[in-house]
Amino acid sequence: MKLDQVRAFIAVVETGSFRSAALLTNKAQPSISASVKALEEQYNILLFDRDSYRPTLTAAGHSFFKQSKKLMSQVQQLESLGQNLSHGVTPPLRICLSQMTLTSECMHKIKSFTQQNPDISIEITTNHMHGVQASLLKGQADVAIGPRYGLDDRHAFTQVMSINMVTVVSPDLLQQFDNFRTKSSGKIKQQALSAIPQILVSNSANQSKENDGHQHLLPIGKRWYVSDFYTKKTLLLNSFGWARMPRHIIEAHLTNNELAIIEVEQFTSSNVIPVFMIRLRNQARSYQANLFWEFLTV
C-alpha cells in the first residue's frame, strides 16, 4: 500500500467520482482508477460498487475509508512536525479552558504535562459556555476543556473531571428570605428572588440574548450579565444578587461566611457538571495536541 493510492481512494470518496478525483489531485483519471484497483487487489476486497452512475462505497469500503482518513491525518501531523523541526520551530499547544474549569485538579494535570514535555510551549485562553467549542471551530485552539455546551457529531470528547455547582447569596440578602421558605423543605420560594438579580456570565459565543444559552434560569426576576466569574463573585460578595457558582471558586468565601448556599424551590440549586476534553473529529491534530490528549486520557 502506498500513500498516493490511499490519497486517490479518499479523493474519489470525497469528490464522488474518479473524474473529479483526478481533477482534484492533478492526476490522470486512469492513474486514479489504477490506484484504487491496486488497493482492492492487494487486500482482495471491493471498495466501490461500480454498478451505479457514481461509485458507491461497499461495507468494506466504508471501513477502509474511515481508517484511511485517520492514517492521512497522522501523516499530515508527522509532515507538519518534520517541517517545524527542520526550521527549529515547535508551535505552541493551544488550549482553550472554560472559565469554570480553572480548578487545582485541572491546573495540576496541565502542569504535569508540561513537566513531562518541557520542550512544548502552551498557549492558554479562556472562554465560557459555547465560546469554548467555538474556539475550536474558529481554529483558535487545538484542544478545549469545558462542559458539554454545543457538542455534536463534529466533536470528539472524553470526560476528564467534574465541577460542583451551588447557588449562593450574601448573608445580608439571605436575611430577606426568612419569610419566604416552604414549610416542608425549607427551600426559598421563587417569588422571593423576583426583585433580586440573578447574576449570569454571558455566553461568549453570543447566542440569543433571550436566555443566552443558559440552562438554569428562573422564569421570573431580573437578570444581570457579566463577562467573567471574577466579576460575578465580586457582585455576589457585595450583595448585588444571587447566582449559581462553581464551588471551588467561592469555597473560601463559604468558609468565612461571606457567602451562603441556598436551595430554591423547583430550581436546580446544586448539581455536578461533567467536564470534557474536546477536539474536532476531522481536524488535523498536531503532534503536541495528540500527546496532550493521550496524557489526559490515561
Phi, psi and omega in degrees: 000132179245151182298324179297326178291319178294318179298321179295315179300313180298319180298321178296315181298313188282334179264339176094356179200160178291325180294315180293324178296322178296318178295321182293320185264001181059039177237161178287146181301320177300329179292320178295315180298321181292323179296315180293319180297324180295321177295317180297319181289323181298321185253002178055048178228164175250114183277326182235144167269111187264010181284334181274175182298318177249147179299129182243133181296137171279177177299318177295323179296321178299313180296319181293322180294318181300314180287330178296320179296319178296318180299313183291330175295318179292323177297317180297320178297317181294318178297318179297316179298316180299317178297316180295317181294324180294334178261006180069025183241128173242108183295151180288154171276120184262116181243129174255123181251136168297142181303328183280356182263008181281061180264166176298323179298313181295315180297323180296319180296316180293319179297318178299321178297316181293327179292325179279341180229068186295341181277352181264120175272152186235137175244113184251130171237162177238153179207186183218142176052232184295342179295334179295309179291328179297330179296329176289313182296330180274000180074022182266350180214151176269323181220145177234153176229121182182179177292176186272065175261122173074014179284140179211199184295345179285343187253145165252137183207154178215140183287135181238343180190184175214161184230136176272124177254137177225156177260129187226162178205161178285154178302327179299316179285330182300326180298334182286347186264359187303326182268006183237043179246143177287141183292326185285316186248342183079006179287154180279133179289148184299323183296340178293338182262359186298329181265359183247126185298137167274123185266127185231146172274128184298145175291115185288348174276356173062055175286186179305133184287350181301316173226358174056023178082359181287145182262337187243090181230142170282143180290345180236164173100170181278156175225130175245139181247138176232172186265346184202168183287333178296315178295320178300314179297319180298318178294320178298314181296335180260018171064036178275341182177197179233164183191159166276136182221147169298128187299324183296336181285331186242010184306315181296325181285333173290317180298322181273005180060029174274341174222154181230141177281136178233157174243125183254136182297135178053046181210143178283086184286329179213146176192173178251126182255121175290145180242136187240150165269133192228143171214167175275136183297317189263007181274135176294122185262140180287164176302318181294318180296321178295318178299316182295317180299313180294323182296316183282343181263359178291000000 
